[in-house]
Amino acid sequence: MSKTPPGPKGEPLFGSSRTYARDPFRFISALERAYGDVARFDMGPMDTVMLCDPTAIERVLVSEADRFRKPDFQGDALGDLLGDGLLLSEGETWEQQRKLANPAFSMARLSGMADRITGHAEDRIADWSHGDVIDAEQSMTRVTLDVILDLMMGVELSEQRVQTIEEQLLPLGQRFEPDPIRFAMPQWMPMPDDAEFNRAVRTLDEVLDDIIEVREDSLGTDEDGPMDFLSVLLRARDDGNQSPEQLRDEMMTMLLAGHDTTALTLTYTWFLLSEHPEVEQRVHEELDDVIGDDRPGMEHVRELDYLEWVIQEAMRLYPPVYTIFREPTEDVTLSGYEVEAGTTLMVPQWGVHRSERFYDDPETFDPERWKPERASERPRFAYFPFGGGPRHCIGKHLAMLEAQLITATTASQYRLEFQGETPLELLPSLTAHPRQKMSMRVQER
């Protein structure tokens, strides 16, 4: 066996970056089909290895996680946006911040917040009427923003302020869309969209400053006070264990990463239910049987098995985070190939989740593939929408709880019929967004 992973040659200077930038999803799928577990390609000047072997992925993310770090590529823009928050920090900083964050994300705390999540969903659908056409992505973005602001920052913002946050998401996302010119150029070189990106960051900084100021005035000094993440960080700051810069970075990370993936999961769930009325009917039957005329709550979530399968299947087909990156800190052997220290490792949920090696008819929406007896037949890391190991998404329990409660609250009253064109096309950024406007017609049940 060759010591170097196989893969496409690419072009001079650009490597495979232009092909990747045109359609990352097609590129990832093509490499997985052609090369299987491991493929090597050049992303501009970056030597990149794509890893689709669940056993090797588990090593990278879990059992040997200390041998792999998050790479620094695109570090300037991502660093300007998220700084040294949980998503990007390493070493002692990450360990300290993760320890501080854990109580805010514990299931013991979140279980007591179920009614508040349901309340936010009810508020957002209160003015819907039969026959209305809504933008499902926008609606899900707003309700998940409501939830993260409430549960993790302890605030409720005006509709105007929420809209201000929402308006910054487009220029932020555009900055991280694949661009072969950026791949080939030094990170310090100015680009045309930098100014708009920087304005969006400044605007969100101003919003966060206002939120922090409001909470400072109301927090007090009680050690047994509120356990939302912002309150925890403010108390740590007052004890000298949190700098203002670190506080800002964590809140920016929480604001953006805390709502986006859940909003996308919900958006794709509505799309798939609209396209598969037989699945939608089973969801409605389960909701009627488990919840009836009650408000969806924690006691119901535990019994909504089929709804959970639907959401899991939506995240398999349309993983909001479609690839993650690592970098070995020393030379390693993965799936029989040598990978040098400093090589960029691409670990793509998109490629693994849609692989024929792990899923029958992988392009088919089939919630019953999540029955325990079927799911147990697959390798553990044939499915990893929240990453894995010590760096797994800290918000995964909140995300699943939100997705189930918001879907249950909405679907108990309405059906959503997709009005756009199919097949769905995706827009790659830090997360996978639909290119189409997700227009859906509201139908009373």
C-alpha positions in Angstrom: 0.0 0.0 0.0 1.2 3.5 -0.8 2.2 5.6 2.2 0.5 8.6 0.6 -3.4 8.7 0.4 -4.7 8.7 -3.2 -6.7 11.6 -4.6 -7.2 14.1 -7.5 -4.2 16.1 -8.8 -6.0 19.4 -9.2 -4.7 22.5 -11.0 -1.4 24.5 -10.6 -1.7 27.0 -7.7 -5.4 26.4 -7.0 -5.2 22.6 -6.6 -8.8 21.3 -6.2 -10.0 24.6 -4.6 -12.0 25.8 -7.6 -13.8 22.5 -7.9 -14.5 22.5 -4.2 -15.7 26.1 -4.2 -18.2 25.5 -7.0 -20.0 22.8 -5.0 -18.4 21.4 -1.8 -21.2 18.9 -1.3 -20.7 17.3 -4.7 -17.0 17.4 -4.4 -17.1 15.7 -1.0 -19.5 13.0 -2.2 -17.4 12.4 -5.4 -14.2 11.9 -3.4 -16.0 9.6 -0.9 -17.3 7.4 -3.7 -14.0 7.3 -5.6 -11.6 6.8 -2.8 -13.5 5.6 0.2 -11.9 6.0 3.6 -9.1 8.5 2.8 -8.5 11.0 0.0 -5.8 13.6 -0.4 -6.1 16.9 -2.4 -4.7 20.4 -2.4 -7.0 23.2 -1.2 -4.9 26.0 -2.8 -1.6 25.8 -1.0 -3.0 23.6 1.8 -2.3 19.9 1.8 -5.7 18.4 2.8 -6.7 14.9 3.7 -10.4 13.9 3.7 -11.2 11.2 6.2 -14.4 9.1 5.8 -13.4 6.0 7.8 -15.6 5.9 11.0 -12.9 4.0 12.9 -10.3 6.6 12.1 -12.7 9.5 12.8 -13.3 8.1 16.3 -9.5 8.2 16.8 -9.3 11.8 15.7 -12.2 13.0 17.7 -12.3 10.8 20.7 -9.6 8.2 21.6 -6.6 10.2 20.4 -8.1 13.7 20.4 -5.0 15.2 22.2 -3.0 14.4 19.0 -5.2 16.7 16.9 -6.0 20.4 17.1 -8.2 22.8 15.3 -6.3 24.3 12.4 -5.6 28.0 12.0 -6.7 28.4 8.4 -9.2 31.3 7.9 -8.1 32.2 11.4 -8.1 35.9 10.9 -11.8 36.2 9.9 -13.0 33.5 12.3 -10.8 34.9 15.0 -12.2 38.4 14.5 -15.7 37.0 14.7 -15.5 34.4 17.5 -12.2 35.2 19.1 -11.1 32.7 21.8 -14.6 31.4 22.5 -15.4 27.7 23.1 -15.5 26.9 19.4 -12.0 28.0 18.7 -10.0 28.1 22.0 -7.5 25.4 22.8 -5.7 24.0 25.8 -6.2 25.5 29.3 -8.4 28.3 28.0 -10.8 25.8 26.5 -10.8 23.6 29.5 -11.6 26.5 31.8 -14.4 27.8 29.6 -15.9 24.4 29.1 -16.0 23.8 32.8 -17.7 27.1 33.4 -20.3 26.4 30.6 -21.2 22.8 31.6 -23.8 23.7 34.3 -25.7 26.0 31.9 -26.0 23.1 29.4 -26.8 20.3 31.9 -29.9 18.2 31.2 -30.9 18.8 34.8 -31.2 22.6 34.0 -32.5 22.2 30.5 -35.3 19.9 31.6 -36.7 22.7 33.7 -36.6 25.0 30.6 -38.9 23.0 28.4 -41.9 25.1 29.1 -40.0 28.2 28.1 -38.9 26.7 24.8 -42.5 25.8 24.1 -43.6 29.3 25.0 -41.2 30.8 22.5 -42.5 28.5 19.8 -46.1 29.5 20.7 -45.3 33.2 20.6 -43.7 32.9 17.1 -46.6 31.0 15.5 -49.3 33.0 17.3 -50.0 35.3 14.3 -49.9 32.5 11.7 -53.2 31.9 9.8 -54.4 29.3 7.4 -53.1 30.0 3.9 -50.2 32.3 5.0 -46.9 31.8 3.2 -44.0 32.1 5.6 -40.2 31.9 5.2 -39.5 28.8 7.3 -35.7 29.5 7.6 -36.4 33.0 8.9 -39.1 31.8 11.3 -36.9 29.1 12.7 -34.0 31.5 13.0 -36.1 33.9 15.1 -37.5 31.3 17.4 -34.0 29.8 18.0 -32.6 33.2 18.6 -35.3 33.8 21.2 -34.4 30.6 22.9 -30.6 31.1 23.1 -31.1 34.7 24.2 -33.4 33.6 27.0 -31.8 30.3 28.2 -28.1 31.3 27.8 -28.1 35.1 28.2 -31.2 35.7 30.3 -32.6 38.4 28.1 -35.6 39.1 25.9 -34.8 41.5 23.1 -37.2 43.7 21.1 -38.3 42.6 17.7 -36.2 45.4 16.2 -33.1 44.2 18.1 -33.7 40.6 17.0 -34.0 41.9 13.4 -30.7 43.7 13.7 -29.0 40.5 14.7 -30.7 38.7 11.8 -29.6 41.3 9.3 -25.9 40.7 10.1 -26.1 36.9 9.4 -25.9 37.3 5.6 -22.6 39.3 5.4 -21.1 37.1 8.1 -22.0 33.9 6.2 -20.9 35.2 2.8 -17.4 35.8 4.3 -17.0 32.0 4.8 -18.3 30.7 1.5 -15.6 28.8 -0.3 -13.5 31.1 -2.5 -10.5 29.8 -4.4 -8.9 33.2 -4.5 -8.9 33.4 -0.7 -7.6 29.8 -0.6 -4.6 30.9 -2.7 -4.0 34.4 -1.2 -2.3 35.2 2.2 -4.8 35.8 5.0 -3.6 39.4 5.5 -4.5 40.5 1.9 -7.7 42.7 1.8 -10.7 41.4 -0.1 -13.8 43.2 -1.4 -16.3 41.8 1.2 -14.0 42.5 4.2 -15.6 45.9 4.9 -19.2 44.6 5.1 -18.0 41.7 7.2 -16.3 44.0 9.7 -19.4 46.2 9.9 -21.5 43.2 10.8 -19.1 42.2 13.5 -19.1 45.7 15.0 -22.9 45.8 15.0 -23.1 42.5 16.8 -20.5 43.7 19.3 -22.7 46.6 20.0 -25.7 44.3 20.6 -23.7 42.2 23.0 -22.4 45.2 24.9 -26.0 46.3 25.5 -27.0 42.7 26.6 -24.0 42.5 29.0 -24.8 46.0 30.4 -28.4 45.1 31.1 -27.4 41.8 32.9 -24.7 43.5 34.9 -27.3 45.9 36.4 -29.6 43.1 37.4 -27.3 40.3 38.4 -26.3 41.1 41.9 -23.7 39.1 43.9 -25.7 36.0 44.9 -23.6 32.9 44.2 -26.8 30.9 43.9 -28.1 33.3 41.3 -29.2 32.6 37.7 -27.3 29.8 35.9 -27.6 31.0 32.3 -24.2 31.1 30.7 -23.9 34.9 30.7 -24.6 35.0 34.5 -22.0 32.3 35.1 -19.4 34.3 33.1 -20.2 37.6 34.8 -19.7 36.1 38.2 -16.4 34.5 37.0 -15.4 37.9 35.7 -16.2 39.6 39.0 -14.0 36.9 40.8 -11.1 37.7 38.4 -11.5 34.5 36.4 -12.9 36.0 33.2 -11.5 38.9 31.1 -13.9 41.3 29.3 -12.5 40.0 26.0 -13.1 36.4 26.9 -16.6 37.3 28.0 -17.3 38.9 24.6 -15.9 36.0 22.7 -18.0 33.4 24.5 -21.2 35.5 24.0 -20.5 36.0 20.3 -19.9 32.2 19.9 -23.1 31.5 21.9 -25.2 34.0 19.9 -24.2 32.7 16.5 -23.4 29.0 17.0 -26.1 28.6 19.6 -29.0 29.3 17.2 -27.8 28.6 13.6 -27.5 24.8 13.6 -30.8 24.3 15.3 -32.6 26.7 13.0 -31.2 24.8 10.0 -32.2 21.4 11.5 -35.7 22.7 11.9 -35.8 24.2 8.4 -34.7 20.9 6.8 -37.1 18.9 9.0 -40.1 21.0 7.7 -38.9 20.6 4.1 -38.6 16.8 4.4 -41.9 16.5 6.2 -43.5 18.5 3.4 -41.9 16.2 0.7 -42.9 13.0 2.6 -46.6 13.3 3.6 -46.6 9.7 4.9 -43.9 10.5 7.4 -45.7 13.7 8.3 -48.9 11.8 9.0 -47.0 9.5 11.4 -45.6 12.5 13.2 -49.1 13.9 13.6 -50.4 10.6 14.9 -47.7 10.3 17.4 -48.2 13.9 18.6 -51.9 13.4 18.9 -51.4 10.1 20.9 -48.6 11.4 23.2 -49.6 15.1 23.7 -53.2 15.3 22.8 -54.6 18.7 23.9 -51.7 19.4 26.3 -48.8 21.8 25.7 -45.6 19.9 24.6 -43.4 19.5 27.6 -40.4 17.5 28.9 -42.7 14.6 29.9 -43.8 14.3 26.3 -40.3 14.6 24.7 -39.3 11.3 26.3 -42.1 9.5 24.5 -41.8 11.1 21.0 -39.6 8.4 19.5 -40.7 8.8 15.9 -40.3 12.5 16.0 -36.7 12.0 17.3 -36.0 9.7 14.4 -37.3 12.2 11.9 -35.0 14.9 13.3 -32.0 12.6 13.4 -32.7 11.6 9.8 -33.0 15.3 8.8 -29.5 15.9 10.3 -28.1 12.9 8.5 -29.3 14.1 5.1 -28.7 17.8 5.8 -26.1 18.1 8.5 -25.9 21.8 9.3 -22.2 21.5 10.1 -21.2 19.6 6.9 -17.5 19.2 7.6 -15.2 19.8 10.5 -11.4 20.2 10.4 -8.5 19.0 12.5 -4.7 19.1 12.2 -2.4 16.4 13.6 0.2 17.8 16.0 2.6 14.9 15.0 2.9 12.4 12.2 0.2 9.8 12.4 -1.1 6.8 10.4 -4.8 6.9 9.5 -6.5 4.0 7.7 -3.2 2.7 6.7 -1.8 6.0 5.2 0.8 8.3 6.6 -0.4 11.8 7.4 2.2 14.4 8.3 1.9 16.9 11.2 0.3 20.1 10.1 -1.8 18.5 7.3 -5.4 19.8 7.2 -7.8 17.0 8.0 -11.3 17.3 6.6 -13.8 15.1 8.5 -17.0 15.6 6.5 -20.4 14.7 8.0 -21.8 15.2 4.5 -19.6 12.5 2.9 -20.0 9.9 5.7 -23.7 10.5 6.4 -24.6 9.9 2.7 -22.2 7.0 2.1 -23.6 3.8 0.6 -21.0 1.9 2.7 -23.0 2.7 5.8 -26.5 3.4 4.7 -28.9 1.6 2.4 -30.4 4.0 -0.2 -28.5 6.9 1.5 -30.3 9.6 -0.5 -33.7 8.4 0.8 -35.4 10.0 3.8 -36.1 7.0 6.0 -36.6 7.9 9.7 -37.0 4.2 10.6 -33.3 3.7 9.9 -33.0 5.1 13.5 -34.8 2.2 15.1 -32.4 0.9 17.7 -31.9 -2.5 16.0 -31.0 -0.8 12.7 -28.9 2.0 14.1 -26.8 -0.5 16.1 -25.6 -2.2 12.9 -23.7 0.9 11.8 -20.3 2.1 13.0 -20.5 4.7 15.8 -19.0 7.5 13.8 -21.0 6.8 10.6 -23.2 9.6 12.2 -21.8 12.6 14.0 -23.8 15.8 13.5 -22.5 17.2 16.8 -18.9 16.1 16.4 -17.6 13.8 19.1 -15.2 13.4 22.0 -14.1 16.1 24.3 -14.8 18.8 21.7 -18.3 17.6 20.9 -20.9 20.4 20.6 -21.8 21.5 24.1 -25.2 22.5 23.0 -26.3 19.1 21.5 -28.8 18.3 24.3 -30.3 21.8 24.0 -30.5 21.5 20.2 -32.3 18.2 20.3 -34.7 19.5 23.0 -35.4 22.6 21.0 -35.9 20.8 17.8 -38.4 18.3 19.3 -40.4 20.9 21.3 -40.6 23.5 18.5 -41.5 20.9 15.9 -44.1 19.4 18.3 -45.6 22.8 19.2 -45.9 23.8 15.5 -47.0 20.5 14.0 -49.7 20.1 16.7 -51.5 23.0 15.0 -50.2 23.3 11.5 -48.8 21.6 8.4 -46.2 23.4 6.3 -46.2 22.9 2.6 -43.0 23.8 0.7 -43.7 26.2 -2.1 -40.2 26.3 -3.7 -38.4 24.3 -6.4 -36.8 21.0 -5.8 -34.3 19.5 -5.6 -33.0 21.6 -2.7 -29.7 23.4 -3.4 -27.3 24.3 -0.6 -25.2 27.3 0.1 -21.9 26.4 1.8 -20.6 28.7 4.5 -19.6 27.7 8.1 -22.9 25.8 7.9 -25.1 24.5 5.1 -27.9 26.9 4.3 -30.6 26.4 1.6 -30.0 28.6 -1.5 -33.7 28.8 -2.1 -36.0 30.9 0.0 -37.8 28.4 2.1 -41.3 29.5 1.4 -44.0 27.4 3.0 -47.7 27.6 3.1 -49.4 27.3 6.5 -52.2 24.8 6.6 -54.3 24.3 9.8 -54.6 20.7 10.8 
